[in-house]
């Protein structure tokens, strides 16, 4: 079933109040994705998007997704890093991995504590893997309130600053047309790293250090536009992605 057909069927079932059938549709699509040889993250996107909306109106949907999440955690801790039915190959560079999927599922469930718990187990099972992929769970760990754990793994929050300033010399922040917004993506990641660092430092009672990190970002950016947008992204995460979405919608409407 194509993405469009899936969304149309899901919307029809929701409008008709046939929520049990909608849950069955989601479970079937999820399992079909799991059975693909090497599914990518985007292959799960619409399923989890629809599942998140269903959870708000249908309690069994939460239990079903939590059960699927728990199975993903079990397989990750058993050493099965990649999702899909085929053995992993280097050519599968866009293939989804189980930790990333687990983080997305817990985000859908609004359960950052579950991500933290799995990561703590991963630390014991595979310390090298935990250290390599820690950046992917830091946001959830912070949301769960474990600032000491996040402090152990967070890196230099300003690591991307030089790269952002370098790119800003030749790239627009919000490029015209359908050009890839590389600078906006890099600035988003930089702001996220700084936001996590600020939350961790404040959570540990190191407020002055947190304020210093924020000031270092804003003072270190090369242009006023970057500073304004970065400050908005710090204070309202998702600002950049929403702006990009609005611009994309305007382009689509214009044809």
C-alpha positions in Angstrom: 0.0 0.0 0.0 1.4 3.4 -1.0 1.8 6.2 1.6 -1.1 8.1 0.1 -3.4 5.1 0.1 -2.5 4.3 3.7 -3.1 7.9 4.9 -6.4 8.0 3.1 -7.6 4.7 4.6 -6.4 5.8 8.1 -8.3 9.0 7.8 -11.4 7.3 6.6 -11.3 4.8 9.5 -10.7 7.6 12.1 -13.6 9.7 10.6 -15.9 6.7 10.9 -14.9 6.0 14.5 -13.6 2.5 13.6 -10.6 2.8 15.9 -10.0 -0.9 16.4 -9.8 -1.3 12.7 -7.4 1.6 12.4 -5.2 0.0 15.1 -5.2 -3.2 13.1 -4.2 -1.3 10.0 -1.3 0.4 11.8 -0.1 -3.0 13.2 -0.2 -4.6 9.8 1.7 -1.7 8.2 4.3 -1.8 11.0 4.8 -5.5 10.6 5.1 -5.2 6.8 7.8 -2.6 7.3 9.6 -4.9 9.8 9.5 -7.7 7.1 11.2 -5.5 4.5 14.8 -6.5 3.7 16.3 -3.2 4.8 13.7 -0.6 5.8 14.7 3.1 6.2 13.5 5.5 8.9 11.1 7.1 6.5 9.3 3.7 6.0 8.1 4.0 9.6 7.3 7.7 9.6 3.6 7.7 8.6 2.8 4.6 10.7 4.2 6.3 13.9 2.6 9.6 12.9 -0.9 8.0 12.7 -0.2 5.9 15.8 0.6 9.0 17.8 -2.8 10.6 16.8 -4.6 7.3 17.6 -3.1 7.1 21.1 -4.8 10.3 22.0 -8.3 8.7 21.4 -7.8 5.0 21.8 -6.1 3.5 24.9 -5.3 0.1 23.3 -3.1 1.9 20.7 -0.7 2.9 23.5 -0.5 -0.6 24.8 0.1 -2.0 21.4 2.9 0.4 20.5 4.5 -0.1 23.9 4.5 -3.9 23.3 6.2 -3.3 19.9 8.7 -1.0 21.5 9.5 -3.6 24.2 10.3 -6.1 21.4 12.5 -3.7 19.7 14.4 -3.1 23.0 14.8 -6.8 23.6 16.2 -7.4 20.1 18.6 -4.4 20.4 19.9 -5.7 23.7 20.3 -9.1 22.1 22.7 -7.6 19.6 20.3 -7.0 16.7 21.2 -3.5 15.8 19.5 -3.1 12.4 15.8 -3.5 11.6 14.6 -5.5 8.7 14.8 -9.1 7.4 18.0 -9.1 5.5 21.6 -9.4 6.8 23.2 -6.0 7.1 25.4 -4.9 4.2 27.5 -1.7 3.8 25.3 -0.8 0.8 22.4 -0.4 3.2 23.6 3.0 4.4 20.1 4.4 4.8 18.8 1.4 6.7 17.1 2.2 10.0 18.7 1.0 13.2 16.9 -0.3 16.2 18.1 2.3 18.6 16.9 5.1 16.4 13.5 3.5 16.0 13.3 2.9 19.7 13.9 6.6 20.4 11.1 7.5 17.8 8.7 5.0 19.4 9.3 6.4 22.9 8.9 9.9 21.5 5.5 8.8 20.1 4.6 7.3 23.5 5.9 10.4 25.3 8.1 8.1 27.4 11.7 9.4 27.5 12.3 7.4 30.7 12.0 4.2 28.6 14.8 5.4 26.3 16.9 6.1 29.3 16.3 2.7 30.8 17.3 0.9 27.6 20.4 3.0 27.2 21.5 2.1 30.8 21.2 -1.5 29.8 23.0 -0.9 26.6 25.9 0.7 28.6 26.4 -2.7 30.3 25.8 -4.9 27.3 27.9 -2.9 24.7 29.7 0.1 26.2 31.4 0.9 22.9 28.0 1.1 21.1 26.5 3.1 23.9 29.3 5.7 23.7 29.1 5.8 19.9 25.3 6.4 19.8 24.8 8.3 23.1 24.2 11.6 21.2 21.0 10.0 19.9 19.4 9.5 23.3 20.7 12.6 25.1 17.5 14.6 24.5 15.4 11.8 26.0 17.8 11.4 28.9 17.6 15.1 29.7 13.8 14.9 29.5 13.9 12.0 31.9 15.8 14.2 34.4 19.0 12.2 34.5 21.4 15.1 34.1 24.4 13.1 35.5 24.0 10.5 32.8 23.7 13.1 30.1 26.8 15.0 31.4 28.9 11.8 31.0 28.1 11.6 27.3 27.5 15.1 26.0 30.3 16.6 23.9 31.4 20.1 23.2 28.1 21.9 22.5 29.9 24.4 20.3 31.6 21.8 18.1 29.5 22.8 15.1 30.0 26.6 15.5 32.9 27.0 13.2 31.3 24.9 10.5 28.1 26.9 10.7 30.0 30.2 10.4 32.0 28.8 7.5 28.9 27.7 5.6 27.1 31.0 6.3 29.7 32.8 4.2 28.5 31.0 1.1 25.1 29.7 1.8 21.7 31.3 2.6 20.1 30.2 5.8 16.8 29.6 4.0 17.6 29.0 0.3 15.2 29.9 -2.5 13.4 27.2 -4.4 13.9 23.6 -3.5 17.6 23.8 -2.7 18.6 21.7 0.3 18.7 23.9 3.5 22.1 22.6 4.6 22.9 25.7 6.8 19.5 25.6 8.5 20.1 21.9 9.3 23.5 22.5 10.7 22.2 25.5 12.8 19.4 23.3 14.1 21.9 20.7 15.3 24.1 23.3 16.8 21.2 24.9 18.7 20.1 21.4 19.9 23.6 20.6 21.2 23.7 23.9 23.1 20.1 23.5 24.4 21.0 20.1 25.8 24.1 21.4 27.4 22.2 24.3 29.0 19.6 21.9 30.4 22.2 19.5 31.8 24.2 22.3 33.4 21.1 23.9 35.0 19.9 20.5 36.1 23.2 20.0 37.9 22.9 23.4 39.5 25.7 25.0 37.3 23.6 27.9 36.2 26.4 30.3 35.5 28.1 27.8 33.2 24.7 27.3 31.4 24.4 31.0 30.8 28.0 31.1 29.5 27.3 28.4 27.0 24.3 30.2 25.7 26.2 33.5 25.4 29.1 31.8 23.7 26.8 30.5 21.0 25.0 33.8 20.3 28.2 35.8 20.5 30.1 33.4 18.3 27.7 33.3 15.4 28.9 35.3 12.4 25.7 37.2 11.4 22.8 38.8 13.1 20.4 36.6 11.1 22.1 33.5 12.6 21.9 34.9 16.1 18.2 35.8 15.8 17.2 32.4 14.4 19.4 30.5 16.8 18.0 32.3 19.8 14.5 31.5 18.6 15.4 27.8 18.2 16.9 27.7 21.7 13.7 29.2 23.2 11.2 27.4 21.0 12.7 24.1 19.6 11.4 23.3 16.1 11.3 27.0 15.0 13.6 26.3 12.1 11.9 23.2 10.9 8.5 24.9 11.1 9.9 27.8 9.0 11.2 25.3 6.4 7.9 23.6 6.4 6.0 26.8 5.8 8.3 27.7 2.9 7.9 24.2 1.4 4.1 24.5 1.6 4.2 27.9 -0.1 6.4 26.4 -2.9 4.0 23.5 -3.3 1.0 25.8 -3.4 2.7 28.0 -6.0 3.4 24.9 -8.1 
